[in-house]
Each structure stands twice: as structure tokens, then as C-alpha cells.
Amino acid sequence: MSKALIIGAGGVASVTVHKCVQNYKVFDEICIASRTKSKCDALKEKLDGKGCKISTAQVDADNVDELIALINDFQPDIVINLALPYQDLTIMDACLATKTHYLDTANYEPEDTAKFEYKWQWDYKKRFEEAGITAILGSGFDPGVTGVFSAYAQKHYFDEINYIDILDCNGGDHGYPFATNFNPEINIREVSANGRYWENGEWVETKPMEIKRVYDFDQVGEKDMYLLYHEELESLAQNIKGIKRIRFFMTFGQSYLTHLKCLENVGMTSIEPIMYEGKEIIPLQFLKAVLPDPASLGPRTVGKTNIGCIFQGKKDGKDVTYYVYNVCDHQECYAEVGSQAISYTTGVPAMIGAMLVLNGQWQKPGVFNVEELNPDPFMEALNEWGLPWQEDFNPVLVD
Ligand code: NDP
């Protein structure tokens, strides 16, 4: 019998809330707390009486004292952070002060620079160990399931993994010329940054979208995909034995890239503040305000996502190749929880990670990336809770 405090009430949080309600045997009480309380109330109204007990609260997650007061009042066993990466450290501070377990889906980001580094959160390791509480970092899909897939491959199929390619394909179509599938600010920061991959012990940097490949994805078909830096590369490069190269590719359609280039060229994707009519604004935040809300894409998005990892390495001296991936249908997700597959594929693993902390399987003092923990119960839970995975021992490789 456990209580979870869910912070944030956006696209991802909505899915996690639905899944906690379905999994009421583990989550018998949840509190949904966010900056805009009406969004929490709307979720409660939709789901009240369908599983666990639900309460709501208003909270500014940038404010540690407010968070501590809320945690002391609700007394959760875990805080599931589904606000934005900017709030990770304040929420971790509040968890430390109240000795409450912590889980998130994205690494901390300072608002003024796009860094994608774990160092700030890894710095909490000793303090979480001393407090006897668990922090799970990046329990979404990527990061998240991609790390669990890596740990699973390492545990069951390889003595050493030498190459990992993470392939993130969204074959969905929302019918808009340009929209982002999750928080536009975070999404555009990610794709407009330089690309980077790990090879032979060092980072190799590329221009944004410089490296392109074409891949034929199961149940989606052929798509253009581009090499990006993605935060799980940092932890996987450290945590997977024998790794020589690790890359991340994401698919983008031509319309998305053309719009993005144009927005970049006119300065709309910048995170440098500018003055507008006597007020300081950040162009990217203004752009977010005029783009479709990702949460509104659910009813209009058709098609599938296919996200997974291709591993190459050795077992008992022999070469082994292994591809493990999940295919998720946007409309099926919408029918089940009222969200498209990008939110779904993130929100379900957040619930699963929290469940494993609560039932003890992933509970140990410290700060962990998901690949550092036993992948087996997570892999089982993916099949049970809506993200079944498939294996291919003879996949087409990415050159
Ligand atoms: P949304 O923008 O839809 O939702 C963010 C929510 O956080 C909103 O409800 C927002 O409130 C709330 N929030 C923002 N700032 C504060 C604050 N200071 N205090 C309290 N609440 C706040 O984002 P998503 O749901 O799309 O994404 C959520 C997280 O998931 C992000 O960190 C994102 O990076 C991560 N993510 C991870 C993925 C993965 O696979 N690992 C994939 C996709 C997303 P308000 O409604 O007032 O704006």
C-alpha cells in the first residue's frame, strides 16, 4: 500500500496518472501537483473512482520550501517528477529533506544553457546514500527503456557489448505542418543542439543533423533518421562493459526539418533573452506559446512509433547481434489513456520505475540510472503494462 506524489500535469504526467490508477494495487493513493492546479483537477475528475484515491495540489516546483511543505502534508513514499528538467534539483532537494524516494524522466537542465549532462544529479549520490533513499534518473523511454534494454542485453546475451545504436522512430502523423510531440521547448533544444556520439573513449561532435541514415523500421517502414546527442549516451557509455561506440538516431520528416531550419534562421529557437516591448522574453518560450500543445495532438495523430536498440558484441568468444524494440500505436494509446504514443511511451515506464522502487525491487540508497538496476522485472512489466517488446537476432545494422 503506497502513496505517490506526481509533480506535473502535462502530456507525460497524464499517462502516468492513468497507469497508476490502473495499477491501484501498488498505488493506492496519488496526489497530482502542478503549477496549474486546474490541469490536476481535470485529471482527477476524469479518473476519480476508477482505481486509487486521488487528491490534487498547486505547487511551484522551483520552490524547495513549497515542495517540502507539500511532501510533509501528503507523506508520499515516492515523488514522481514529471515537470520539466529545470525542476529536477529542487525536487531532489525536497526529497532529501523529507527522506522520500525520487524518480524522473529527464536530466536536470539549467534554464539558460542546453547541457544535457547528468553531473548535477550524480552529485547527489552520496547524500541520497546517507539519507537511505533511492533516486531513479531517466525512467521514461529514451532515456529509460533504452537503458533497461541495454542492461537486459548485457545480462542475458553478451559478455561484452561493443556497439549500441539507439533508434527512435516516430512514424506518426498529426496533420500539422509543424508541431512537437512533447514539450516544444525541451524538444527543440534537443534537436537544434550539435550532435555527439561516443567512440573509442571520447565524444565525437557533429553539426546538428549532419549524419543521416535511412532505416526500414518494423511496422512503420523506411524513414530518414539523424544522429543526435541524447542524454542516455552519457550514462550508458559509463555503465555498459566493453563499449566502443554508442550512437543515437531519431527520425524526422522533411516538413519538420524545413520548419525548424526556418525558425532557427530567424532566431525563434534561441534561448538567449531578448527585449520585446520593454519586457525580456526568450524566443523559444514564445515559440512554445504559439505552437500546438503536445497534449492536444492525441486525437489527431495516426501511425506508430518504433523505438529500440541494436547491440553488437561478444558472447563466449562469438560475435552476437541483438535488436530489441517496442512498437506503439498512437491511436491505441489515445483510445486507452487519451494521449499519443510519445507521452504514452514515457509515462508508462515512469509508473513502472516507481512501482519497482515501491515494491522494493529497485529500492536501494543512492542515485541510479536505470541500466544500473536489475532489468528483468522492468522488462516483464513493460509487457504487462502496455509496451510489449520484440527481439531480432539478425537485424539490419546501421552503417
Ligand atoms: P509538458 O509541458 O506537457 O508538462 C510539464 C508539466 O510540468 C506541466 O503540467 C507544467 O505546468 C508543469 N510544470 C512546469 N514547471 C513547473 C513548476 N515550476 N512547478 C510545477 N509544475 C511545473 O511536458 P511533458 O509532459 O511533455 O514532459 C514532461 C517531462 O518528460 C519533461 O521533463 C520531458 O523532458 C520528459 N520527457 C522524457 C521523455 C523520455 O523518453 N525520457 C520523452 C518525453 C518527455 P503548466 O501546466 O503550468 O505549464
Boltz pocket constraint, residues with backbone or C-beta under 6 A from the ligand:
constraints:
  - pocket:
      binder: B
      contacts: [[A, 7], [A, 8], [A, 9], [A, 10], [A, 11], [A, 12], [A, 13], [A, 33], [A, 34], [A, 35], [A, 36], [A, 39], [A, 59], [A, 60], [A, 61], [A, 62], [A, 81], [A, 82], [A, 83], [A, 84], [A, 85], [A, 87], [A, 105], [A, 106], [A, 138], [A, 139], [A, 140], [A, 141], [A, 142], [A, 143], [A, 144], [A, 181], [A, 182], [A, 183], [A, 186], [A, 294], [A, 295], [A, 342], [A, 345], [A, 346]]
      max_distance: 6.0
